[in-house]
Amino acid sequence: MDLGIDGKVALVTGGSKGIGKAIAEQLAAEGARVAICARDADELDAAAASIDGDVLPVRADVTVDDDVTRLIDETVAEYGTLDVLVNNVGTTGPFEPLADVPREEWRSVMETTLFSTMAVTQEALPHLRADDWGRIVNVASDAALMPHAKMPQYSAAKAGVVNLTTNLSRAYADDGLLVNAVAPGTTMTPLVEGMMADIAEERGITEDDAVQAFLEEEKPMIDVERFADPEEVAGVVAFLASDVASYVTGSTYRIDGGAIPSIDV
């Protein structure tokens, strides 16, 4: 299927690894010119070099206003425009209930996950609205739709991303700017791999056994009984960023292996 984004310009925040890198790879494979950003310059350059296509690495911390401005400026200076924005940056904070989450962790998670999505979008809007064709895809989480008993800071921040998605979709549809979100379940990213390694070390078990224990204890509702791969999330994002999704806006697509038993759409 031709997604109709050959030659389009996309920006993926947090594009050096995990879901963000998989999204950048998928968009580049469809012929898009892709800018990616991250804080670690070495990881960023390595990711850009490993992706087959026209990829621009821009070192930026999207919680810093000057970096956000420079990120958009450098992307537009290189490619002349910006058609697609994928807000992927986020962080979880501690896997604990509210009583054990310090307030500074709340502030950090909100700043990194929700405020950065707002800031990058706000800076990019003039370009995304310019040609009567634009796409924003925000990476939320299944925790935004069905919060876990732990990580309340993460669930609340991602719920804010979903709410912002709906707001933007209603505000800018007349400009041809379509705004959607994806809500992945637990995905085997470097962050999750690190969590599984910690569990394995704490319990004296293998990392494979740690994954199985986590699924049984924390995620027993996943019908497919496994974590997602980043590429499985990237495929849905590429669809939402494309011409094929020309009648889709204000939606949040669950990519959760059937974890949320609901008839909501």
C-alpha positions, 0 to 999 in steps of 0.5 A: 500500500502506498501511504502517500508520504514520499517526499513529506517531511517528518519530525520524530522526537525521541527518535534515537531508540525504541518506539521513536527509532522504529517510527523514524525507520518506517517513515523513511522506508515510505520515502519521507525525509525524517528529522529525529531528535534526542539528548544524547548526541552519540546515540542520535548520530548512530541511529541516524546512520543506521536508518536507510533514507534521508535522516537529519539528526538534531541534538535537542532537549525538548524540555528546554524552550531554546532547544525546541525552537532550534529543533524546528528551525533546523528541520525547516532550514534543512528541508524547507517545510514540516508536514508530520510531527510525531511527539514520542518523548516521554518518561515514566518515573518510579513504578510505585503507588502515589504515596511513594512518588516524590513530587519532583518526580511528578514535575519531571514526568509532566515536563518531559511527557506532557509539556514537551508535547505541547511545546514542540507542537506549539513551535511547529504549528505554523509550518504544519498549518501552512499547506492545508496538509499536516499530521500530528501523531502523539505517542500516549499509552494504554495507561492513559486509558486504563491506569495501573495502580502504580505510576500515577504520574505517568498515567496522568501525563499520558492522559493529558497527551490524549486530551491535548490530542482531541483539543488540537484535532478540533482546533485545526481541522479546518487547516487540513491538520489531522491530529491523532494519538496511539496508546501502546501497551508495554513495548520492548524498548530499551527502557523496558529491557532495563526494567526486566533486567532489574527484576531479573537481578532482584529475583535471581532469575533470567530476563526471559523469566522476568518478562513472564513474571511481569506479564503474569503479575502486572499485565495478566489482561494482555490477550496475546500474552506478550509485550509489543515490538516497537515496529508494531507501534510504528506501523500504526503511526505511519498509517496515521501520518499518511494520506490513507488516514485522510478521514481520521482525526481526534482518535486514539488508537490502542496498540495493546494486545487486547489488554483493555476490555472495552467497546469504546471507540 
